[in-house]
C-alpha cells in the first residue's frame, strides 16, 4: 500500500532529510586516503545522535552500521570495517536518518583522492541520471517513467543498471511502497500522486549489470569486479510539483572543485 503524506508529514520529512544531508556533509570532511570506513561510520552515528536523530540503518534486520559502505565494486549494503581508504578508490555512503518519527534517505559516491577519468565519468553519469529520474517524477506520470529515464541515460553511455536493487517509498518506515526500479518502460508502474514520498537511487555499473551477494547476506558486489556508483535523493510530490527534500549542498561545500 502506498501511503500518501499530508503537508504536515512532509514538513517533518523535510527535517529528517536536512539532517541526513548535513550528516553526509560532515562525513565528507573525512573521506580521504588512510581513513577507515569504520571511522566514517562512527562520525555519522555520533553526528546524527548529537542532533537528535536516530541512525535508521543501525540494527535494521541485523545490519551493523549507520552507513551502508560501498567501496569500488560494492554496489550496496557493505559493512563498515577497518578497511582504510586508498588513493583512487570510490566510496558510496548511503545513510538513513529517523527524526520525529519520519525518515530521510540519501547516498553520495565520493572519489578518494585522484581517481581515473573512466571512474569519474561513471560517477558523473550516475549522478546526472538521478536528476533525469527526478525530472520524470511528476504528478500523473508513472514509476516506469522514472525508471526508463535513468536506464536510457546510463545505457546510452555504455553503462549497465543493477536490476535486483531499487529505490522505494519512504516515510514513517525506511522502506515503503512503491518500489522504484532504475529500469523499465514508460507508462508502466504505480501512478505518481500528490503526497507520495520516494527515494530515487540509481545504482550503475561500469561493467555488466550482474551482482553477487556476499556470505554475510548483505554486501552486494558487481560480479565482474568493475566499479559501481550510487546516488540518491528523497523527493516529495506536493501541489503538482516535485521537491527534492535532501540536498547535496553540504557535501559540495566540503568537496569544492572536487564535487561530482
C-alpha positions in Angstrom: 0.0 0.0 0.0 1.2 3.5 -0.9 0.9 5.9 1.9 0.2 9.5 0.8 1.6 12.1 3.2 0.0 15.3 4.3 1.8 18.6 4.1 2.5 18.4 7.8 4.1 15.0 7.4 6.2 16.2 4.5 7.4 19.1 6.7 8.6 16.5 9.2 10.3 14.5 6.5 12.0 17.7 5.3 13.6 18.0 8.7 14.8 14.3 8.6 16.2 14.9 5.1 18.0 18.0 6.2 19.7 16.1 9.0 20.8 13.2 6.7 22.1 15.7 4.2 24.1 17.5 6.9 25.4 14.1 8.1 26.9 13.3 4.7 28.3 16.8 4.6 30.0 16.1 8.0 31.3 12.7 6.9 32.6 14.2 3.6 35.3 16.1 5.6 36.9 12.7 6.5 36.8 11.0 3.1 40.5 10.8 2.4 43.2 8.1 1.9 44.1 6.3 5.2 40.7 6.8 6.9 38.9 3.6 7.7 35.2 3.1 6.8 34.5 2.3 10.4 35.8 5.8 11.3 33.3 7.3 8.8 30.5 5.2 10.3 31.3 6.4 13.8 31.4 10.1 12.7 28.0 9.6 11.0 26.4 7.9 14.0 27.7 10.5 16.5 26.6 13.4 14.4 23.1 12.0 13.9 22.7 11.3 17.6 24.1 14.6 18.7 21.5 16.3 16.5 18.5 14.4 18.0 18.2 11.8 15.3 18.3 8.0 15.1 20.6 6.1 12.7 17.8 4.1 11.0 20.1 1.5 9.3 21.8 0.6 12.6 20.3 -2.7 13.7 17.8 -2.8 10.8 17.4 -6.5 10.1 20.7 -7.0 12.0 22.7 -4.5 9.9 25.8 -3.5 11.9 26.3 0.1 10.8 24.9 3.6 10.5 26.2 3.8 6.9 26.0 1.4 4.1 29.6 1.5 2.8 30.2 0.9 -0.9 33.9 0.8 -1.8 34.7 0.3 -5.5 32.9 -2.8 -6.7 30.4 -2.8 -3.8 27.0 -1.8 -5.1 25.0 -1.5 -1.8 24.9 -2.7 1.8 28.6 -3.0 2.6 29.6 -3.1 6.3 31.8 -0.6 7.9 35.2 -2.1 8.7 38.9 -1.5 9.3 39.5 -1.1 5.6 41.5 2.1 5.1 40.5 4.1 2.0 43.2 4.3 -0.7 44.0 6.9 -3.3 41.9 6.1 -6.4 39.1 4.3 -4.5 35.5 5.4 -4.7 33.2 5.0 -1.7 29.4 5.3 -1.7 27.9 6.4 1.7 24.2 5.5 2.0 22.6 6.9 5.1 19.1 6.9 6.5 18.1 9.2 9.4 14.9 8.9 11.5 13.8 12.2 13.2 10.5 12.8 14.8 9.2 9.5 13.5 10.0 10.1 9.8 12.9 9.1 7.6 15.3 10.8 5.2 17.5 8.7 2.8 20.5 9.9 0.8 23.6 8.4 -0.9 26.7 10.0 -2.4 29.6 8.3 -4.1 32.9 10.0 -3.3 36.2 9.9 -5.1 39.0 9.3 -2.7 41.9 11.5 -3.8 42.5 11.3 -7.5 40.5 8.7 -9.4 40.8 7.6 -13.1 38.9 9.6 -15.7 36.9 6.5 -16.5 35.7 6.1 -13.0 35.0 9.8 -12.7 32.9 9.6 -15.8 30.9 6.8 -14.2 30.3 8.9 -11.1 29.1 11.9 -13.1 26.8 9.9 -15.3 25.2 8.2 -12.3 24.6 11.5 -10.6 23.2 13.0 -13.7 20.9 10.1 -14.2 19.5 10.7 -10.7 18.3 14.1 -11.9 16.9 12.6 -15.1 14.8 10.3 -12.9 13.7 13.2 -10.7 12.7 15.2 -13.8 10.4 12.3 -14.8 8.9 12.2 -11.3 5.8 14.3 -12.0 2.2 14.0 -10.8 0.3 12.0 -13.4 3.4 10.2 -14.6 4.2 6.6 -13.6 7.1 5.0 -11.8 8.2 3.4 -15.1 8.8 6.9 -16.4 11.4 7.5 -13.7 12.9 4.0 -14.3 13.1 4.5 -18.1 14.7 7.9 -17.8 17.5 6.5 -15.6 18.0 3.4 -17.7 18.1 5.2 -21.0 20.5 7.9 -19.9 23.0 5.4 -18.5 22.8 2.6 -21.1 23.3 5.1 -24.0 26.6 6.0 -22.4 27.7 2.4 -22.1 26.9 1.6 -18.5 24.6 -1.0 -17.0 21.8 -0.8 -14.5 21.6 -3.0 -11.4 18.2 -4.6 -11.6 17.9 -6.5 -8.3 18.1 -3.4 -6.1 15.8 -0.4 -6.4 14.5 2.8 -4.8 11.4 2.9 -2.7 8.7 4.8 -1.0 9.7 6.3 2.4 8.0 8.0 5.3 7.4 6.6 8.8 9.2 3.5 7.6 12.6 3.4 5.8 11.1 1.2 3.0 7.6 1.7 1.9 5.7 1.1 -1.4 6.2 1.6 -4.2 9.4 0.1 -5.4 11.2 2.5 -7.7 13.5 0.5 -10.1 16.1 2.0 -12.4 15.0 0.2 -15.5 11.6 -0.3 -17.1 9.1 1.0 -19.6 7.4 4.4 -19.8 3.8 4.5 -18.7 4.1 1.4 -16.5 4.0 1.0 -12.7 2.3 3.0 -10.0 0.7 6.3 -10.8 2.6 9.3 -9.2 0.3 11.2 -7.0 0.4 14.2 -4.7 1.6 13.2 -1.2 3.9 10.5 -2.5 7.4 10.5 -1.0 10.0 8.3 -2.7 13.8 7.6 -2.7 15.2 7.6 -6.2 18.6 5.9 -6.3 20.4 4.8 -9.5 22.9 2.1 -9.0 25.1 1.9 -12.1 27.9 -0.4 -13.1 30.9 0.3 -15.3 30.8 -3.3 -16.5 28.0 -5.8 -16.7 24.8 -5.5 -14.5 25.2 -8.8 -12.8 25.7 -8.9 -9.0 26.6 -11.3 -6.2 25.7 -11.2 -2.5 28.4 -11.9 0.0 28.5 -14.6 2.7 27.3 -12.0 5.2 24.0 -11.9 3.4 24.2 -8.2 2.9 27.2 -7.0 0.8 26.2 -6.7 -2.8 29.1 -6.5 -5.4 29.4 -6.5 -9.1 30.0 -10.0 -10.4 32.8 -8.8 -12.7 34.6 -6.7 -10.1 34.1 -3.5 -12.0 33.3 -0.3 -10.1 29.7 0.7 -9.3 28.3 4.1 -8.4 25.2 5.1 -6.4 23.5 8.5 -5.8 20.2 9.0 -4.0 17.7 11.7 -3.1 14.4 11.6 -1.2 11.7 13.6 -3.0 8.1 14.5 -2.3 5.2 15.4 -4.7 3.1 18.3 -3.5 0.7 20.6 -5.3 1.7 19.1 -8.6 5.4 19.9 -8.0 8.3 17.6 -7.1 10.5 18.8 -4.3 13.9 17.3 -3.6 13.9 17.0 0.2 17.6 16.0 0.6 20.4 18.2 -0.7 24.0 17.6 -1.9 24.9 21.2 -1.0 26.6 20.3 2.3 28.8 17.7 0.6 29.5 20.0 -2.3 30.6 22.8 0.1 33.2 20.4 1.5 34.4 19.0 -1.8 34.6 22.3 -3.6 36.1 21.9 -7.0 36.2 18.1 -6.5 32.4 17.9 -6.2 30.9 15.5 -8.8 
